[in-house]
Amino acid sequence: MRSLVFLEHHGEELEKGSLGVLSKAASLGEAAGVVLGPGAGALAARAGAFGAAKAYACEDEALSAPLPQPRVDALSALVEKTGADTVLFGASVLAADVAAGLAARLDAGLNWDVTDLVLSGGDLVGKRPALGDTVLVDVGWTSSPRLALVRAGVFDPVESGGSAEVEEFGASFSDFSTLATLVEQTQEEASGPSIEEADIIVAGGRGLGSPEAFSLLEELAGALGGAVGATRAVVDAGWYPYSTQVGQTGKTVSPKLYVACGISGAIQHKVGMQGSGTIVAINKDPNAPIFDFCDLGIVGDIHKIVPKLTELVRNRQ
Ligand SMILES: Cc1cc2nc3c(=O)[nH]c(=O)nc-3n(C[C@H](O)[C@H](O)[C@H](O)COP(=O)(O)OP(=O)(O)OC[C@H]3O[C@@H](n4cnc5c(N)ncnc54)[C@H](O)[C@@H]3O)c2cc1C
């Protein structure tokens, strides 16, 4: 297997999710990272630390804005140049657009929402949840190159201590690829780590009773140095930002500690957090499904327990 892994970056940082995909690809065969945009060369060099023997960089100004079509041009040229048989992406809004565009351009098969990749008898097989994440199905490809969009956060980056040879390449862009321009880009201001990166997540559900009660979780997360997550029920209700939603249609997270507060533990939430190291659940209903898969369960009212927990953590510090 000779794969190219699209390494998305924002500013000076390579996305953790795409580095996780690179580590996975390197464990299965020959893997090269691809960074696109001004400054790509310096970022590409970092791919070696995560298992890539080689990294490709295209610094063309046409790749400055995070728009998909010029990236499709650059990647399709690179697939042709390298003869790569597999192109992998860590899911994001941009990566999904680029992967779909590349599939159309190369007339290639794209498996999306892949949660694992294995080699079976020399063939690459993807694992993909189906039927509301209640079953895992094996997916394959009937043509080359094989394209896959990996669910965000399922693979952790593994530092290999290696280094990558960086090769710069040029790309030409179709007229239609450069028609779109980025009009405006805004950034959400947030303090503390994001839920994708946090080692500790304190997550809240409908059991909080009101959006104001999220301040209890923010205080506990602040004391623990963690981030606040949420269920779909509360983000749909407008209680907390969509960017914090954990689960099937939200983000997949795997912190060392996940504290679920007033969360029932529906399957669609569980699939996004079941990879956490230790799961603590606080729920007033002893029969809540979350008690079937948590490591420590506390039956009680979050409004009473969470402030006490915050106080205890602060006192210990
Ligand atoms: C296609 C699809 C995709 C979905 N994707 C997602 C997803 O990505 N993420 C997600 O989270 N959900 C998702 N859902 C929704 C999911 O099915 C659940 O409806 C949702 O997770 C429930 O959220 P909740 O636990 O906050 O609310 P509820 O299920 O209403 O649970 C609230 C819990 O709080 C407890 N409680 C109430 N008051 C207190 C209190 N004072 N103290 C302690 N405990 C209290 C209750 O006992 C209850 O267990 C999806 C659903 C579908 C159909």
The ligand as an SDF file (V2000), in Angstrom:
LIG
                    3D

 53 58  0  0  0  0  0  0  0  0999 V2000
  -29.3780   10.2360   13.3690 C   0  0  0  0  0  0  0  0  0  0  0  0
  -29.1430   10.7180   14.7830 C   0  0  0  0  0  0  0  0  0  0  0  0
  -27.9040   11.2510   15.0990 C   0  0  0  0  0  0  0  0  0  0  0  0
  -27.6710   11.6880   16.4110 C   0  0  0  0  0  0  0  0  0  0  0  0
  -26.4400   12.1930   16.7260 N   0  0  0  0  0  0  0  0  0  0  0  0
  -26.1940   12.5260   17.9980 C   0  0  0  0  0  0  0  0  0  0  0  0
  -24.8870   12.9830   18.3850 C   0  0  0  0  0  0  0  0  0  0  0  0
  -23.9830   13.1610   17.5700 O   0  0  0  0  0  0  0  0  0  0  0  0
  -24.6840   13.2790   19.6790 N   0  0  0  0  0  0  0  0  0  0  0  0
  -25.6530   13.1350   20.6450 C   0  0  0  0  0  0  0  0  0  0  0  0
  -25.3780   13.4180   21.8270 O   0  0  0  0  0  0  0  0  0  0  0  0
  -26.8930   12.7120   20.3000 N   0  0  0  0  0  0  0  0  0  0  0  0
  -27.1710   12.4210   19.0050 C   0  0  0  0  0  0  0  0  0  0  0  0
  -28.4340   12.0330   18.6840 N   0  0  0  0  0  0  0  0  0  0  0  0
  -29.5000   12.1670   19.6920 C   0  0  0  0  0  0  0  0  0  0  0  0
  -29.5350   11.0160   20.6710 C   0  0  0  0  0  0  0  0  0  0  0  0
  -30.3460    9.9830   20.1640 O   0  0  0  0  0  0  0  0  0  0  0  0
  -30.1410   11.4760   22.0230 C   0  0  0  0  0  0  0  0  0  0  0  0
  -31.4200   12.0030   21.8050 O   0  0  0  0  0  0  0  0  0  0  0  0
  -29.3040   12.5050   22.7500 C   0  0  0  0  0  0  0  0  0  0  0  0
  -27.9600   12.0730   22.8660 O   0  0  0  0  0  0  0  0  0  0  0  0
  -29.8830   12.6970   24.1570 C   0  0  0  0  0  0  0  0  0  0  0  0
  -29.2170   13.7570   24.7780 O   0  0  0  0  0  0  0  0  0  0  0  0
  -29.2140   13.8980   26.3610 P   0  0  0  0  0  0  0  0  0  0  0  0
  -28.5440   12.7070   26.9530 O   0  0  0  0  0  0  0  0  0  0  0  0
  -28.6730   15.2420   26.6410 O   0  0  0  0  0  0  0  0  0  0  0  0
  -30.7510   13.9690   26.7280 O   0  0  0  0  0  0  0  0  0  0  0  0
  -31.7350   12.9070   27.3760 P   0  0  0  0  0  0  0  0  0  0  0  0
  -31.7420   11.6350   26.6230 O   0  0  0  0  0  0  0  0  0  0  0  0
  -33.0310   13.6200   27.5490 O   0  0  0  0  0  0  0  0  0  0  0  0
  -31.0850   12.6040   28.8020 O   0  0  0  0  0  0  0  0  0  0  0  0
  -31.0550   13.5290   29.8710 C   0  0  0  0  0  0  0  0  0  0  0  0
  -30.5720   12.7500   31.0930 C   0  0  0  0  0  0  0  0  0  0  0  0
  -30.4020   13.6540   32.1670 O   0  0  0  0  0  0  0  0  0  0  0  0
  -30.7980   13.0290   33.3640 C   0  0  0  0  0  0  0  0  0  0  0  0
  -31.1420   14.0850   34.3090 N   0  0  0  0  0  0  0  0  0  0  0  0
  -32.2130   14.9320   34.2790 C   0  0  0  0  0  0  0  0  0  0  0  0
  -32.1200   15.8290   35.2880 N   0  0  0  0  0  0  0  0  0  0  0  0
  -30.9860   15.5350   35.9710 C   0  0  0  0  0  0  0  0  0  0  0  0
  -30.3410   16.1040   37.1000 C   0  0  0  0  0  0  0  0  0  0  0  0
  -30.8380   17.1700   37.7350 N   0  0  0  0  0  0  0  0  0  0  0  0
  -29.1870   15.5210   37.5500 N   0  0  0  0  0  0  0  0  0  0  0  0
  -28.6620   14.4340   36.9380 C   0  0  0  0  0  0  0  0  0  0  0  0
  -29.2160   13.8740   35.8390 N   0  0  0  0  0  0  0  0  0  0  0  0
  -30.3720   14.4310   35.3600 C   0  0  0  0  0  0  0  0  0  0  0  0
  -31.9810   12.1580   32.9670 C   0  0  0  0  0  0  0  0  0  0  0  0
  -32.1480   11.1030   33.8900 O   0  0  0  0  0  0  0  0  0  0  0  0
  -31.5460   11.6830   31.5830 C   0  0  0  0  0  0  0  0  0  0  0  0
  -30.8860   10.4260   31.6590 O   0  0  0  0  0  0  0  0  0  0  0  0
  -28.7020   11.6040   17.3920 C   0  0  0  0  0  0  0  0  0  0  0  0
  -29.9350   11.0520   17.0360 C   0  0  0  0  0  0  0  0  0  0  0  0
  -30.1520   10.6210   15.7560 C   0  0  0  0  0  0  0  0  0  0  0  0
  -31.4980   10.0310   15.4160 C   0  0  0  0  0  0  0  0  0  0  0  0
  1  2  1  0
  2  3  1  0
  2 52  2  0
  3  4  2  0
  4  5  1  0
  4 50  1  0
  5  6  2  0
  6  7  1  0
  6 13  1  0
  7  8  2  0
  7  9  1  0
  9 10  1  0
 10 11  2  0
 10 12  1  0
 12 13  2  0
 13 14  1  0
 14 15  1  0
 14 50  1  0
 15 16  1  0
 16 17  1  0
 16 18  1  0
 18 19  1  0
 18 20  1  0
 20 21  1  0
 20 22  1  0
 22 23  1  0
 23 24  1  0
 24 25  2  0
 24 26  1  0
 24 27  1  0
 27 28  1  0
 28 29  2  0
 28 30  1  0
 28 31  1  0
 31 32  1  0
 32 33  1  0
 33 34  1  0
 33 48  1  0
 34 35  1  0
 35 36  1  0
 35 46  1  0
 36 37  1  0
 36 45  1  0
 37 38  2  0
 38 39  1  0
 39 40  1  0
 39 45  2  0
 40 41  1  0
 40 42  2  0
 42 43  1  0
 43 44  2  0
 44 45  1  0
 46 47  1  0
 46 48  1  0
 48 49  1  0
 50 51  2  0
 51 52  1  0
 52 53  1  0
M  END
$$$$
